[in-house]
């Protein structure tokens, strides 16, 4: 196994890797779908999720501001 790895690394030329990287960096980069529409798709997805959760939470009957002020009636004082 060690001999196989050593022979593979010796056949792999560092210069050829550098030349491949140099060639690929000079290619003209044309915008693809993600460059054109990536931010718009991301923003619309986030807004859809927020609106969906808001509608879901309001439709299941969650009561907001669960403060007992105004709903708690004090009990009458008991004299012993």
C-alpha positions, 0 to 999 in steps of 0.5 A, spaced: 500 500 500 505 504 501 509 503 495 502 504 491 501 511 494 509 513 493 508 511 486 502 515 485 505 521 488 511 520 484 507 520 477 503 526 480 507 532 477 506 539 481 508 543 475 502 540 471 497 541 477 499 548 477 499 549 469 492 546 470 490 551 475 493 557 471 489 555 465 482 554 469 483 561 472 484 564 465 477 562 462 472 567 461 467 566 467 460 567 464 454 568 470 450 562 471 443 561 474 446 562 481 449 569 479 443 571 476 438 569 480 441 567 487 439 573 491 432 573 489 431 566 490 434 566 497 430 572 499 423 570 496 424 563 500 426 567 506 420 571 506 415 565 504 418 561 510 416 567 514 409 568 512 408 561 512 410 561 519 406 567 521 400 564 518 400 558 521 402 560 528 396 565 527 391 560 525 392 555 530 390 560 535 396 562 539 394 568 544 399 573 544 401 577 550 399 572 555 399 577 561 394 575 567 393 583 568 385 584 568 384 577 567 385 575 575 380 576 580 382 577 587 379 572 592 375 575 598 379 575 604 377 570 609 377 572 616 378 566 621 
